């Protein structure tokens, strides 16, 4: 794709070819840096899922953003960490009598999860500073990257806020906080992927395509976010370990007992049956909406970029639904469950990509 594929904002005057070429090179560097950070976030989502499925998330009972990088180095330090774990309800009510080797297993999962989070922060902050100092970041992009950095810091705080919910009165973390933590990670991924994708030279946009497809594309993206938030509630309540049949649930398409809690709204967040049921129903809605978007894209657009993006949305959503069904009926095996959780990020990327291709590259500003 030539540099002419970048739109030039009207009213800015002529931009010399040499400057356009320099902008192209800088955007290429920044784009691949952001793609790399997005790949790390995907890995973080998978490791976070493994931490949840192995019940490892409460094994480290303190938040030490700097000192916590160093794991226990001696037998005495390991015993100290285990003693701290013995003070929380999860140990006392579920894991009482856990051996040191068993504790080490769950400790390493949570330590790896936190270490990867720290590494993502460094992988974002250090290149940003280098690119900024070298004058490679366009002025309009700087505040957007600062927002990304702030979101990363917020995610670290939300992660500890989530863990803290399971240290005093509960034997696991709050499903509300877990769903918030997961959704924020996915939002950060989408935000950075959106910037990276639109730093790519894309073919000229079409107002007719945006008018016909833009609303539906945004709807599918919104449904994807909703479904992933609901998936966080499912994980937080271990709802995937119940009602492991499909397409029937408790022997019915619409099971009894969906609204037994009072007030009624609690069922949508705390009733295991209702939480799983709404995750199923939203999945069906998302599959339909994704396929409609795919077919509409092929009907409206003749551009290969847009058609590929549309095919990815529908195809990936259907594949993700299959992974979800397999996770359920197989009683949540670790490998399949992590595939399901990780592929959710791929679905999200496809939805963002469709919107980005419709919108086109960020214009070059004089």
RORO-672878 format. One record per residue (C-alpha): residue number from 1; x, y, z. Coordinates in steps of 0.25 Angstrom, whole numbers, always signed. Layout:
<atoms>
vofi  x  y  z
NUM  X  Y  Z
...
</atoms>
This chain:
<atoms>
vofi  x  y  z
1  +0  +0  +0
2  +6  +14  -4
3  +7  +26  +5
4  -5  +32  -3
5  -14  +22  +5
6  -13  +31  +17
7  -23  +42  +16
8  -19  +56  +17
9  -27  +65  +25
10  -34  +76  +18
11  -30  +90  +20
12  -15  +87  +24
13  -9  +90  +11
14  +1  +82  +3
15  +10  +72  +11
16  +23  +69  +4
17  +26  +54  +0
18  +38  +53  +9
19  +30  +57  +21
20  +19  +47  +17
21  +30  +36  +16
22  +35  +39  +29
23  +21  +39  +35
24  +19  +25  +28
25  +31  +19  +34
26  +28  +25  +48
27  +14  +19  +47
28  +19  +6  +43
29  +28  +5  +56
30  +17  +10  +65
31  +7  +1  +59
32  +15  -12  +61
33  +19  -7  +75
34  +4  -6  +78
35  +1  -20  +72
36  +12  -26  +81
37  +5  -20  +93
38  -8  -25  +88
39  -2  -39  +87
40  +3  -38  +101
41  -11  -34  +106
42  -16  -46  +99
43  -6  -55  +106
44  -10  -48  +119
45  -25  -52  +117
46  -21  -66  +115
47  -11  -66  +127
48  -22  -59  +135
49  -32  -70  +131
50  -22  -81  +136
51  -20  -74  +149
52  -35  -74  +151
53  -37  -89  +147
54  -26  -94  +155
55  -32  -86  +167
56  -18  -78  +168
57  -23  -64  +169
58  -23  -62  +184
59  -9  -69  +187
60  -2  -56  +188
61  -9  -48  +198
62  -1  -35  +197
63  +0  -24  +186
64  +15  -21  +184
65  +16  -14  +170
66  +31  -13  +171
67  +36  -23  +181
68  +26  -34  +177
69  +35  -36  +165
70  +44  -45  +173
71  +38  -58  +177
72  +42  -66  +190
73  +56  -70  +189
74  +58  -78  +201
75  +50  -89  +209
76  +47  -79  +220
77  +41  -69  +210
78  +32  -80  +204
79  +27  -83  +218
80  +25  -69  +221
81  +16  -67  +208
82  +9  -80  +212
83  +6  -75  +226
84  +0  -62  +220
85  -9  -71  +211
86  -13  -79  +223
87  -20  -66  +229
88  -30  -65  +218
89  -44  -72  +217
90  -40  -79  +204
91  -29  -87  +211
92  -37  -89  +224
93  -50  -94  +217
94  -45  -100  +204
95  -30  -103  +205
96  -27  -106  +219
97  -15  -115  +221
98  -10  -111  +207
99  +5  -115  +206
100  +16  -106  +202
101  +18  -112  +188
102  +3  -111  +186
103  +4  -96  +190
104  +15  -94  +181
105  +7  -98  +169
106  -4  -88  +171
107  +6  -77  +175
108  +14  -78  +162
109  +2  -77  +154
110  -2  -64  +161
111  +12  -59  +161
112  +13  -61  +146
113  +0  -54  +144
114  +5  -42  +152
115  +19  -42  +145
116  +13  -42  +132
117  +4  -30  +136
118  +17  -22  +140
119  +24  -26  +127
120  +12  -21  +119
121  +14  -8  +126
122  +28  -7  +123
123  +26  -11  +109
124  +16  +0  +107
125  +23  +11  +115
126  +38  +10  +110
127  +35  +10  +95
128  +25  +21  +97
129  +36  +30  +104
130  +46  +26  +93
131  +37  +29  +81
132  +33  +42  +88
133  +47  +47  +91
134  +51  +43  +76
135  +39  +51  +71
136  +33  +39  +64
137  +19  +41  +70
138  +10  +51  +63
139  +4  +62  +72
140  -10  +57  +71
141  -6  +43  +75
142  +1  +47  +88
143  -11  +49  +97
144  -17  +36  +92
145  -5  +28  +96
146  -5  +35  +110
147  -19  +30  +111
148  -15  +16  +108
149  -4  +17  +119
150  -14  +22  +129
151  -24  +11  +126
152  -12  +1  +128
153  -10  +7  +142
154  -25  +6  +145
155  -25  -8  +141
156  -14  -11  +151
157  -22  -5  +162
158  -35  -12  +158
159  -27  -25  +158
160  -23  -23  +173
161  -37  -18  +176
162  -42  -31  +170
163  -32  -40  +178
164  -35  -32  +191
165  -50  -36  +190
166  -46  -50  +193
167  -37  -48  +205
168  -46  -46  +216
169  -60  -51  +216
170  -61  -59  +203
171  -54  -72  +198
172  -52  -66  +184
173  -52  -52  +177
174  -65  -44  +175
175  -71  -48  +161
176  -74  -33  +159
177  -60  -29  +161
178  -55  -41  +152
179  -64  -37  +141
180  -60  -23  +142
181  -45  -27  +142
182  -47  -35  +130
183  -55  -25  +122
184  -45  -14  +125
185  -34  -23  +119
186  -42  -25  +107
187  -45  -10  +106
188  -31  -7  +106
189  -28  -17  +96
190  -39  -12  +87
191  -34  +3  +89
192  -20  +0  +85
193  -23  -10  +74
194  -33  +1  +68
195  -21  +11  +68
196  -11  +1  +62
197  -21  -3  +51
198  -24  +11  +47
199  -9  +14  +46
200  -9  +4  +35
201  -10  +9  +21
202  -24  +6  +17
203  -31  +8  +4
204  -40  +20  +2
205  -53  +19  +10
206  -67  +19  +4
207  -78  +27  +11
208  -88  +18  +5
209  -82  +6  +12
210  -80  +13  +25
211  -95  +17  +25
212  -100  +4  +22
213  -91  -5  +31
214  -86  +5  +42
215  -97  +3  +51
216  -98  -12  +50
217  -83  -13  +52
218  -84  -4  +64
219  -95  -13  +69
220  -87  -26  +68
221  -76  -20  +75
222  -85  -15  +86
223  -91  -29  +87
224  -77  -35  +87
225  -73  -27  +99
226  -86  -30  +107
227  -84  -45  +104
228  -70  -44  +110
229  -75  -37  +122
230  -85  -48  +124
231  -74  -58  +122
232  -67  -52  +133
233  -79  -53  +142
234  -79  -68  +138
235  -65  -70  +142
236  -66  -62  +155
237  -78  -71  +159
238  -72  -84  +153
239  -85  -85  +146
240  -79  -93  +135
241  -77  -105  +144
242  -93  -106  +145
243  -103  -110  +135
244  -93  -116  +125
245  -103  -120  +114
246  -106  -113  +101
247  -115  -109  +95
248  -124  -112  +107
249  -121  -106  +120
250  -127  -114  +132
251  -135  -122  +122
252  -142  -110  +116
253  -139  -99  +106
254  -143  -89  +117
255  -141  -95  +130
256  -149  -93  +143
257  -143  -84  +154
258  -137  -73  +146
259  -143  -62  +155
260  -144  -68  +169
261  -136  -58  +176
262  -141  -45  +181
263  -140  -34  +177
264  -141  -39  +163
265  -129  -32  +157
266  -120  -41  +166
267  -122  -53  +158
268  -115  -47  +146
269  -102  -45  +154
270  -103  -56  +165
271  -112  -67  +161
272  -103  -78  +155
273  -114  -83  +146
274  -118  -69  +141
275  -104  -65  +139
276  -101  -77  +130
277  -114  -75  +123
278  -112  -61  +119
279  -98  -64  +114
280  -104  -75  +105
281  -115  -66  +100
282  -106  -54  +97
283  -97  -64  +90
284  -108  -68  +80
285  -111  -53  +78
286  -97  -50  +75
287  -96  -62  +65
288  -108  -57  +58
289  -103  -42  +58
290  -89  -46  +53
291  -95  -54  +42
292  -104  -43  +38
293  -92  -34  +37
294  -84  -43  +29
295  -95  -45  +19
296  -98  -30  +19
297  -83  -27  +16
298  -83  -36  +4
299  -95  -30  -1
300  -91  -15  +1
301  -76  -15  -2
302  -68  -19  -13
303  -55  -16  -6
304  -46  -28  -2
305  -42  -22  +11
306  -56  -20  +15
307  -61  -33  +11
308  -49  -40  +18
309  -52  -33  +31
310  -67  -37  +30
311  -64  -51  +27
312  -55  -51  +39
313  -66  -46  +48
314  -76  -56  +45
315  -66  -68  +44
316  -59  -65  +57
317  -72  -63  +65
318  -77  -76  +60
319  -64  -83  +63
320  -64  -77  +77
321  -78  -82  +80
322  -74  -96  +76
323  -62  -94  +86
324  -72  -89  +97
325  -81  -101  +95
326  -69  -111  +95
327  -64  -104  +108
328  -78  -106  +115
329  -81  -120  +111
330  -67  -125  +114
331  -68  -119  +128
332  -58  -108  +126
333  -45  -115  +123
334  -33  -105  +125
335  -28  -106  +110
336  -42  -104  +104
337  -46  -93  +114
338  -34  -85  +111
339  -36  -87  +96
340  -50  -81  +98
341  -45  -70  +107
342  -33  -66  +98
343  -41  -67  +85
344  -51  -57  +90
345  -40  -47  +89
346  -38  -51  +74
347  -53  -49  +72
348  -52  -35  +78
349  -40  -32  +69
350  -49  -36  +57
351  -60  -27  +61
352  -51  -15  +63
353  -44  -18  +50
354  -57  -17  +43
355  -60  -4  +48
356  -46  +1  +46
357  -46  -3  +31
358  -60  +4  +29
359  -54  +17  +36
360  -41  +17  +29
361  -27  +21  +33
362  -24  +33  +42
363  -22  +45  +33
364  -9  +52  +32
365  -10  +65  +38
366  -1  +77  +33
</atoms>
